[in-house]
Amino acid sequence: MTAPGSAPGSAAVRLGRPVPEEAEAIAALNNRFAPDGLTLPRTAAWVEQHLADYRVARDADGTIVGCVCVDEYTPALAELVSLAVHPDAQGRGLGKQLIQAAIALARQRGYATLFAVSFSDELFLSQGFRATSVDHFPEKVARYAAISRSEVKLGRKFCFAVEVGPASPTGTVPASVRAG
Ligand SMILES: CC(C)(COP(=O)(O)OP(=O)(O)OC[C@H]1O[C@@H](n2cnc3c(N)ncnc32)[C@H](O)[C@@H]1OP(=O)(O)O)[C@@H](O)C(=O)NCCC(=O)NCCS
Protein backbone atom coordinates (compact mmCIF):
# COMPACT_ATOMS: atom_id res chain seq x y z
CA MET A 1 0.00 0.00 0.00
CA THR A 2 2.86 2.35 0.78
CA ALA A 3 6.01 2.89 -1.27
CA PRO A 4 9.23 1.77 0.45
CA GLY A 5 10.68 4.57 2.54
CA SER A 6 7.50 6.64 2.71
CA ALA A 7 5.39 7.03 5.83
CA PRO A 8 2.16 5.01 5.96
CA GLY A 9 -0.72 6.94 4.46
CA SER A 10 1.51 9.72 3.13
CA ALA A 11 1.07 8.89 -0.57
CA ALA A 12 -1.42 10.95 -2.57
CA VAL A 13 -4.95 9.75 -1.90
CA ARG A 14 -7.82 10.41 -4.31
CA LEU A 15 -11.55 10.24 -3.72
CA GLY A 16 -13.79 8.68 -6.33
CA ARG A 17 -16.61 6.31 -7.20
CA PRO A 18 -16.04 2.59 -6.75
CA VAL A 19 -16.24 -0.07 -9.46
CA PRO A 20 -17.89 -3.50 -8.93
CA GLU A 21 -14.50 -5.26 -8.68
CA GLU A 22 -13.81 -3.20 -5.54
CA ALA A 23 -16.88 -4.42 -3.61
CA GLU A 24 -14.90 -7.12 -1.74
CA ALA A 25 -12.19 -4.67 -0.68
CA ILE A 26 -14.76 -2.11 0.48
CA ALA A 27 -16.65 -4.71 2.53
CA ALA A 28 -13.34 -5.93 4.04
CA LEU A 29 -12.33 -2.39 5.03
CA ASN A 30 -15.75 -1.71 6.56
CA ASN A 31 -15.84 -5.06 8.36
CA ARG A 32 -12.45 -4.73 10.07
CA PHE A 33 -14.17 -2.25 12.45
CA ALA A 34 -17.39 -4.26 12.90
CA PRO A 35 -16.18 -6.46 15.81
CA ASP A 36 -15.68 -3.29 17.87
CA GLY A 37 -19.17 -2.06 16.96
CA LEU A 38 -17.79 0.95 15.06
CA THR A 39 -19.36 -0.14 11.76
CA LEU A 40 -22.19 -2.53 10.96
CA PRO A 41 -21.03 -5.62 9.03
CA ARG A 42 -21.63 -5.44 5.26
CA THR A 43 -21.35 -8.20 2.69
CA ALA A 44 -19.66 -7.64 -0.67
CA ALA A 45 -23.08 -8.33 -2.22
CA TRP A 46 -24.63 -5.49 -0.17
CA VAL A 47 -21.81 -3.16 -1.23
CA GLU A 48 -22.27 -4.13 -4.89
CA GLN A 49 -26.02 -3.45 -4.66
CA HIS A 50 -25.30 -0.01 -3.17
CA LEU A 51 -22.21 0.76 -5.27
CA ALA A 52 -23.60 4.03 -6.63
CA ASP A 53 -24.14 5.21 -3.05
CA TYR A 54 -20.47 4.74 -2.09
CA ARG A 55 -17.50 7.04 -2.37
CA VAL A 56 -14.03 5.63 -1.82
CA ALA A 57 -10.50 6.87 -1.22
CA ARG A 58 -7.66 5.15 -3.08
CA ASP A 59 -3.97 5.49 -2.42
CA ALA A 60 -1.39 6.02 -5.20
CA ASP A 61 -1.39 2.35 -6.22
CA GLY A 62 -5.18 2.11 -6.27
CA THR A 63 -5.68 0.34 -2.94
CA ILE A 64 -8.95 1.24 -1.21
CA VAL A 65 -8.00 3.07 2.01
CA GLY A 66 -11.33 4.72 2.82
CA CYS A 67 -15.05 4.41 2.14
CA VAL A 68 -18.41 5.92 2.97
CA CYS A 69 -21.98 5.21 1.87
CA VAL A 70 -25.20 7.25 1.74
CA ASP A 71 -28.05 4.85 2.51
CA GLU A 72 -31.54 6.07 1.52
CA TYR A 73 -34.56 5.78 3.82
CA THR A 74 -36.99 8.10 2.06
CA PRO A 75 -36.60 10.64 -0.77
CA ALA A 76 -35.95 13.22 2.00
CA LEU A 77 -33.82 11.20 4.42
CA ALA A 78 -30.57 9.23 4.20
CA GLU A 79 -28.03 7.82 6.65
CA LEU A 80 -24.27 8.12 6.33
CA VAL A 81 -23.01 4.56 6.89
CA SER A 82 -19.90 2.47 6.33
CA LEU A 83 -17.46 5.30 7.10
CA ALA A 84 -14.05 3.67 7.45
CA VAL A 85 -10.42 4.68 6.94
CA HIS A 86 -7.62 2.11 6.99
CA PRO A 87 -5.58 2.49 10.22
CA ASP A 88 -2.42 3.32 8.21
CA ALA A 89 -4.21 6.26 6.59
CA GLN A 90 -6.08 7.65 9.63
CA GLY A 91 -5.44 11.06 11.16
CA ARG A 92 -4.68 12.77 7.83
CA GLY A 93 -8.05 14.30 7.09
CA LEU A 94 -9.48 11.47 5.01
CA GLY A 95 -12.40 10.90 7.36
CA LYS A 96 -13.40 14.55 7.00
CA GLN A 97 -13.08 14.40 3.19
CA LEU A 98 -15.25 11.28 3.04
CA ILE A 99 -17.92 12.89 5.24
CA GLN A 100 -17.93 15.94 2.95
CA ALA A 101 -18.16 13.66 -0.11
CA ALA A 102 -21.19 11.96 1.50
CA ILE A 103 -22.81 15.36 2.14
CA ALA A 104 -22.17 16.34 -1.49
CA LEU A 105 -23.72 13.08 -2.72
CA ALA A 106 -26.73 13.56 -0.42
CA ARG A 107 -27.16 17.08 -1.79
CA GLN A 108 -26.97 15.83 -5.39
CA ARG A 109 -29.67 13.27 -4.59
CA GLY A 110 -31.90 15.94 -3.06
CA TYR A 111 -32.19 14.56 0.50
CA ALA A 112 -33.16 17.20 3.06
CA THR A 113 -31.39 15.50 5.97
CA LEU A 114 -28.37 13.22 6.33
CA PHE A 115 -27.86 11.54 9.70
CA ALA A 116 -25.25 9.23 11.22
CA VAL A 117 -24.91 7.05 14.31
CA SER A 118 -21.29 7.22 15.46
CA PHE A 119 -18.98 7.36 18.47
CA SER A 120 -16.86 9.89 16.53
CA ASP A 121 -18.83 12.81 17.93
CA GLU A 122 -16.18 15.52 17.55
CA LEU A 123 -15.50 14.49 13.98
CA PHE A 124 -19.17 14.79 12.96
CA LEU A 125 -19.73 18.01 14.92
CA SER A 126 -16.67 19.53 13.20
CA GLN A 127 -18.25 18.72 9.82
CA GLY A 128 -21.50 20.62 10.37
CA PHE A 129 -23.60 17.86 11.97
CA ARG A 130 -25.62 18.58 15.14
CA ALA A 131 -26.27 16.17 17.97
CA THR A 132 -29.73 14.62 17.92
CA SER A 133 -31.48 11.35 18.83
CA VAL A 134 -32.31 8.45 16.57
CA ASP A 135 -35.87 8.75 17.93
CA HIS A 136 -36.25 11.66 15.52
CA PHE A 137 -35.79 9.14 12.69
CA PRO A 138 -38.49 6.47 13.16
CA GLU A 139 -37.51 5.06 9.75
CA LYS A 140 -34.13 4.11 11.21
CA VAL A 141 -35.63 2.67 14.40
CA ALA A 142 -38.06 0.57 12.36
CA ARG A 143 -35.33 -0.73 10.03
CA TYR A 144 -32.92 -1.66 12.82
CA ALA A 145 -35.26 -2.74 15.62
CA ALA A 146 -35.41 -6.28 14.25
CA ILE A 147 -31.72 -6.72 13.40
CA SER A 148 -29.72 -4.57 15.78
CA ARG A 149 -31.29 -3.42 19.02
CA SER A 150 -27.89 -2.15 20.17
CA GLU A 151 -27.75 0.16 17.14
CA VAL A 152 -31.06 1.74 18.18
CA LYS A 153 -29.88 2.07 21.81
CA LEU A 154 -26.62 3.60 20.60
CA GLY A 155 -28.49 5.99 18.35
CA ARG A 156 -30.30 7.53 21.31
CA LYS A 157 -26.94 8.84 22.55
CA PHE A 158 -24.72 9.07 19.48
CA CYS A 159 -26.82 10.33 16.61
CA PHE A 160 -25.85 13.31 14.46
CA ALA A 161 -27.68 15.03 11.63
CA VAL A 162 -27.04 17.73 9.06
CA GLU A 163 -29.55 19.64 6.96
CA VAL A 164 -28.19 19.08 3.47
CA GLY A 165 -30.07 21.77 1.59
CA PRO A 166 -30.73 21.98 -2.11
CA ALA A 167 -28.08 21.58 -4.80
CA SER A 168 -26.83 24.91 -6.11
CA PRO A 169 -28.64 26.20 -9.23
CA THR A 170 -25.62 25.41 -11.39
CA GLY A 171 -25.47 21.89 -10.02
CA THR A 172 -21.93 22.48 -8.81
CA VAL A 173 -20.57 21.90 -5.34
CA PRO A 174 -17.55 23.57 -3.76
CA ALA A 175 -14.21 21.98 -4.69
CA SER A 176 -13.67 21.08 -1.04
CA VAL A 177 -16.62 18.69 -1.08
CA ARG A 178 -16.38 17.40 -4.65
CA ALA A 179 -15.70 13.70 -5.09
CA GLY A 180 -15.08 12.17 -8.51
C1 LIG B 1 -13.61 7.69 12.25
C2 LIG B 1 -12.59 7.62 11.11
C3 LIG B 1 -13.33 7.35 9.82
C4 LIG B 1 -11.86 8.94 11.04
O1 LIG B 1 -10.97 8.87 9.93
P1 LIG B 1 -9.64 9.77 9.88
O2 LIG B 1 -9.15 9.74 8.49
O3 LIG B 1 -8.72 9.37 10.95
O4 LIG B 1 -10.28 11.18 10.20
P2 LIG B 1 -9.57 12.57 10.05
O5 LIG B 1 -8.10 12.42 9.83
O6 LIG B 1 -10.34 13.34 9.04
O7 LIG B 1 -9.79 13.10 11.53
C5 LIG B 1 -10.58 14.15 11.72
C6 LIG B 1 -10.62 14.48 13.19
O8 LIG B 1 -11.39 13.54 13.92
C7 LIG B 1 -10.66 13.02 15.00
N1 LIG B 1 -11.05 11.65 15.13
C8 LIG B 1 -10.75 10.66 14.30
N2 LIG B 1 -11.33 9.53 14.74
C9 LIG B 1 -12.01 9.84 15.87
C10 LIG B 1 -12.78 9.12 16.80
N3 LIG B 1 -12.98 7.79 16.65
N4 LIG B 1 -13.36 9.77 17.84
C11 LIG B 1 -13.15 11.10 17.99
N5 LIG B 1 -12.40 11.84 17.16
C12 LIG B 1 -11.84 11.20 16.11
C13 LIG B 1 -9.22 13.21 14.63
O9 LIG B 1 -8.42 13.31 15.78
C14 LIG B 1 -9.27 14.52 13.86
O10 LIG B 1 -9.32 15.61 14.74
P3 LIG B 1 -8.47 16.93 14.41
O11 LIG B 1 -8.84 17.36 13.00
O12 LIG B 1 -8.93 17.88 15.45
O13 LIG B 1 -7.05 16.49 14.54
C15 LIG B 1 -11.52 6.51 11.35
O14 LIG B 1 -10.93 6.72 12.61
C16 LIG B 1 -12.10 5.12 11.29
O15 LIG B 1 -12.18 4.49 10.25
N6 LIG B 1 -12.51 4.60 12.47
C17 LIG B 1 -13.06 3.26 12.55
C18 LIG B 1 -14.45 3.17 11.96
C19 LIG B 1 -15.39 4.20 12.54
O16 LIG B 1 -15.38 4.50 13.73
N7 LIG B 1 -16.26 4.73 11.65
C20 LIG B 1 -17.25 5.72 11.99
C21 LIG B 1 -18.59 5.09 11.84
S1 LIG B 1 -19.84 6.34 11.52
The ligand as a Gaussian input file, in Angstrom:
#p B3LYP/6-31G(d) Opt

LIG

0 1
 C      -13.613000       7.692000      12.254000
 C      -12.588000       7.621000      11.107000
 C      -13.334000       7.348000       9.819000
 C      -11.858000       8.937000      11.043000
 O      -10.965000       8.872000       9.926000
 P       -9.643000       9.766000       9.876000
 O       -9.150000       9.745000       8.490000
 O       -8.722000       9.375000      10.952000
 O      -10.278000      11.176000      10.205000
 P       -9.569000      12.567000      10.048000
 O       -8.100000      12.422000       9.835000
 O      -10.339000      13.344000       9.040000
 O       -9.788000      13.098000      11.528000
 C      -10.581000      14.147000      11.723000
 C      -10.619000      14.476000      13.192000
 O      -11.389000      13.536000      13.921000
 C      -10.657000      13.023000      15.003000
 N      -11.048000      11.654000      15.125000
 C      -10.749000      10.664000      14.301000
 N      -11.327000       9.533000      14.744000
 C      -12.013000       9.844000      15.870000
 C      -12.782000       9.117000      16.803000
 N      -12.979000       7.791000      16.654000
 N      -13.358000       9.770000      17.838000
 C      -13.150000      11.099000      17.988000
 N      -12.402000      11.838000      17.160000
 C      -11.843000      11.199000      16.112000
 C       -9.220000      13.214000      14.627000
 O       -8.418000      13.305000      15.784000
 C       -9.273000      14.518000      13.857000
 O       -9.317000      15.614000      14.738000
 P       -8.473000      16.932000      14.412000
 O       -8.838000      17.355000      13.004000
 O       -8.928000      17.878000      15.452000
 O       -7.051000      16.494000      14.539000
 C      -11.524000       6.514000      11.349000
 O      -10.931000       6.722000      12.607000
 C      -12.105000       5.116000      11.294000
 O      -12.179000       4.491000      10.246000
 N      -12.514000       4.597000      12.466000
 C      -13.057000       3.257000      12.553000
 C      -14.452000       3.167000      11.961000
 C      -15.393000       4.198000      12.537000
 O      -15.382000       4.496000      13.727000
 N      -16.262000       4.728000      11.654000
 C      -17.249000       5.718000      11.988000
 C      -18.593000       5.089000      11.837000
 S      -19.838000       6.343000      11.516000

